[in-house]
Amino acid sequence: MSCPPRARDAGFACGSLPAGTLNSIADVPGVRVGHRTLVDGDIRTGVTAIVPHGGNLYREKPIAAVHVLNGFGKSAGLVQVEELGTLETPILLTNTLSVGTCCTALVRHAVENNPDIGRETATVNPVVFECNDGYLNDIQALAVTEADARAALERASPQFEGGSVGAGCGMSTFGFKGGIGSSSRRLDLDGRSFHLGVLVLSNFGRPGDLRLPGGKVVGPSKAAMDEKAAEKGSIIIIAATDIPLTDRQLKRVIRRSGVGLARLGAFWGHGSGDIALGFTTANILSHDEKADLVNLRILNECRIDRLFEAMADATQEAVLDALVAAGSITGRDGHHRPGLVGALKSLTTET
């Protein structure tokens, strides 16, 4: 089975910074991604797992931060990440009505590896993000199970597909088929190479608003353009880096995801849930730390513009990556989303 095409296969490279070898979030060492895709009858949904490192996340917590561009969302775990600045479970992405199921799966996973949770030590903060795939998926079927969430975790690998897979199976973007996309940028600091990688669950944007690199504005068919009255989708942006940062610095960096979205033609409408989370694998806090004071390395703030640029470019390209990989799909009640690549070929043929 051949892998779906990538954004750069369609000529969509964003910015001038070099991409990592994989051009994905997995260019950050230790980061893995897994999917569980559900397609059956009117079901077009799934789960995507992002695992920050190969150790015990509850015991060894990466520093993390959250930024909400527009909060029309039902995600879980964000309050504690905002307050404490750490992540202690893998991140799961799914549809809006499956957040609770995925939370339970993460709690069970954490308790299996840490039997003291909730007894001899603190409880655990599961982090789950969602987008509404109800246009293409029978979301009321509540098809996602704890076993599906576990399968996504077990399949996590540095090599993963994008497009209509996992949580991205039923998602739409600018009236086209959306889903999972990823991109990365390589940054050289003090003579060493580091990476900032982005993964998106892309389900946002009004039909007819998509702006491609170079400025061309494209939309799906005229029938789909009739949906232009409201922007009520969502996008989840997950950023990973191996550059040592504080949670404050991470928040500054992931806030620049909005630059990439704006370049694409988005304005974060009233009904849109647009949320970014970032973590660094270079600064880890131990759950069982005995010292009163701990040492952390941080980036010289005068160099942070490089990360701002990388975040904007990688977010923009990750969305295009999802659009290029997704293809077209027909789902619930015959609802259809065309693929971007096919639409561009039709435009080329017509002109």
N, C-alpha and C positions, 0 to 999 in steps of 0.2 A: 504494500500500500504506500503510495507516494505521499509526501508531506504537503500540506496546503502551501500555496505561494505566500511570500512575504511582501511587505510594503515595498522593499527595494527591488523586488522582481518587477514591480509595476512602475518603477522610476521615482518612488516617493521616499527620498532621503531628506531628512530635515536637519538644517543647521550645518555647521562646518566642523564640529567636534567629531573625532573618530568614534565609531561604534566598537563595542567589544567583539570578541571572536564569535560568540553565539548571537549577538545583538538581541539579548534578552535579559530579563532580571536574573537569570541563572549565571550571568557573567560575574556576579558577586559570589565568591567562593563559599560553598556550603548551602546556598539557597536552592531549593528544589520546588517543583510544581507538579501537581497531579490532578487528573480529571476523572469524573464519573459522569457519563452522558446518558440521558434517558430519552429514548425515542420510541414511542409505542402509541398507536392511535392518535389521539389529540395531544399527547404528552410530548413536549419539546423543552426539556429543562435539564438540570444537573447540579453538580457541585464541583468547585475548583478549590484546591488546597495549596496554600503557599507556606512552605516550611522554612524558617529563617536559618536554622543550622541543624547539624546532625546530632546534637546532644540533647539533654533533658531541658526543655525550654522553661519548665517551671522552676528548676533549680538555677539555671543560667539564663537570666533575662536580658535580652537585647534592649538597649535604650531605644525608645520609640516616641513618636508624636503624631497627632491627628490635626487635620485642618478641614473645617466644613465650609465649602463654598456656598452651598444652599442645602438646608437641612430637611428637605422633604423626604426623609428616609427612615427606615425601621431597623437600622443596624444595632448590634449589641456589643457591649464592652468598651465603648468609646470614652465613657466618663472616667473610668479608672486609668486608661492610658493617658488621658489628658491630665489627670491629677498626679499620677506617679511617674509618668514618663518611661514606662517599661512595657514590654510585651511578654506574656508568660504561656501562651499557647500558639500553635499554628494559626493561620488566618484562613477562614473558610468563606467562600463566595457562593451565593445561591440565589433562588428567587425569594420574593418578599415574604411569602407565607411559609417558608421553610426555615426561617431564622431560628426558631425555637428548637426544632429538630436538630439542626447543626450545632447549636449551643450544647444540647444534651450529649451529643456525640463527642464534642471536645472535652466536656467535663469527665465523661467516662474514660476517655483516652488519658487524660491527665491523672485521674485517680488510680488507674491501672499501674502507672509508672511512679506514682507518689502516694502510697497508701495513707500517709499522714495528713493529706489534705482534708480540712474541715474538722480534724480531730486534734492532733498534736500541733498543727500549724494552720496557717490561714486558708481560706477558701481559694478558688481559682477563678480567673476572669477570662472566660471564653470570648474570642473576638470573631464576629461574623458580620459580613456585609451582604447587602442585597440590592437587586434591581428587579423591577416588575416586568416579567416576561409574558404577561397575560394576553397580549395580542396574538402571539403564536402558540402559546402553551395553555392547556387547561389548568390554570393555577389553582382552581378550587379542588382539584383532585388530590392535592397534598401528596404528590407522588414521591417526593424525596424522603428517604428513610435514613435512620442512623447508620445502617449498613452501607448506604451509598456514600455518606460522608466518610466513613471509615475506609471505603475503597479508594476514594480520592486521596486520602492521606497515605495509604499503602502504596499507591502508584506514583508518588512524588519522585521526580527525577530532574536532573539538569536539562534533559532533552524532553521537550513537551510540545504539543501542537497548539495552534491558535485557531481563531475563527469560531465556528459553531460547535464547540466542544465544552464539556463541563457546564459550569454556570452560564456560559455564553450561548448555549444551544438555542434558546428562544429569544435572544436579545436583538434589538433594532437600533440603527444609528442613522440619523438624518434621512429616514425613510428607506434606507437600505438595510440589508442584513448586517447586524453587528456581532459582538461577542468578545472573545478573548484576544488581546493583542499585547505585544511586548517589544521593548527596545532598550538599548543601553548606550552609555557613553563612557569612554576611557579617559581618565584624567591623570596627569603626571604631577606628582607632588613630592618635593625633596628627593628627586631622582628615582622614585618608585611609581609604578602604575597602579591605579585604583579604578574602581568602577562605580557608576551609579546606574541602576537598572530600574525600569518601570514596567509594571503589568497593569493592564486595564480590563475592567468588565464594562464594555461600552454599550450603552442603551439610552442614548440621549440625542438631542438635536432635532430641529424642525426640518421636514422635507423641503429641499430647495435652498437650505442655508449652507450646505457643505462647501467649504472653500479649500481647494487642493493647493499644494505647494506651487507657487507661480501665479496664484490668484484666480484660477478658473473656478467659477461657481457651478456646481452640478446638482441635479435633483433626479428623483425617479420619475415615473410616469405622471401624467397630468392627474390621473385619479388619485394617486398617492399624495400629490401636491395639495389636494383639497384638505388634507389634515393640517395645513399650515397655521390654523387658527391658534394653536397652543403648543408650547414646548413643555412636555410633562414626562420626559424620560429621566434617566439617571446615569451617572458614571461613577465607578469606584476606581481609584488610582492607588496602587500599592507601589511604594518606592523602597528599594534596598540599596545599601552602600556598604563598602568596607572602609570608608573614610571615617576616622574617629570624630564624632560630633556629640554635642549635648542635645537634649530634647528640644531646647530652645532653638538651636541652630537647625535641627531637623525640621521644625515647624516653619522656619523661614524658607527652607529649601522647598518643601512640598507645597507651600503656598504658591510657588511659581508654576505649578501644574496648570493653574488657571490661564497662564499666558499661552500654553500650548492649546488649550481648549478654545480660547478666543481666536487664535489664528485659524482654527478650523471653522469658525463661524458661529460658535455657541455663545449664549448670553446667560445661561443658568436661569431658566424660567422658574416661575412660581412653583410649578409642580415637579420640579426636578430635584433629585437627591444626589448631590455632587460632593463626594467626600474623598479626601486623600489621607493615607496613613503611610508613614515612613519609619524605617528602622535601620540601625547600623549594627553590623556584626563585629565592629571593631571595639565597641564599648559594651561590655557585658557586666551586669550586676548579679552577684551570687545571692540566692535566697538564704543561704546559710552563712553569710558573711559574719565573722566574729570581730573584725576590727572596728574601731570607732570611726576611723577615717580611711577612705579608700582613694586610690589614685586613678584619674582618668586623663587620657590624652584628648585634646580637642583641636579642631582646625583653627588656624590663624584666621580671624574674621576678615582680614583684608584680602583673603583668597576666595571668599565664599561666592563671589560673582561667577566663578567657573562652574560651581554647582548649580547656581540659579539658571545659567544658560543650558547646562546639561539637562536639568529637570524640565524646562520648557520644551526643548527639542525632543527629548525622549518621550514625553507625554504625547506630543503632537504625532510623532511617528508611530507610537504604540496604537493609537486609535486607527490610523490608516492601516496598520498591520492587521488589526481585527477586521476592518472592512474588506481588505484584499483577500484575506484567508477564508472569509465566511461563505462565499458563494451565495446562491439563492436558496430559499426554503419556503415550503408551504406547510402551514401548521393548522391549528385549531379552526374548525368551521371554514376551512379553505382559505384562511387569511394567508397572504403571500408577502414576502419581502424579496425584492430582487437583489442580486449581488452587484457591488460597485463595478467590478471588472467587466462584467457582461454589459452593464449600462454604458460604460465608457467605450466599449467596442461598437455598440450600436450608434453612439454619437459620432464616432470616427467614420463609420460606414455611411451615415447620413450626410456628413459634410464632405 
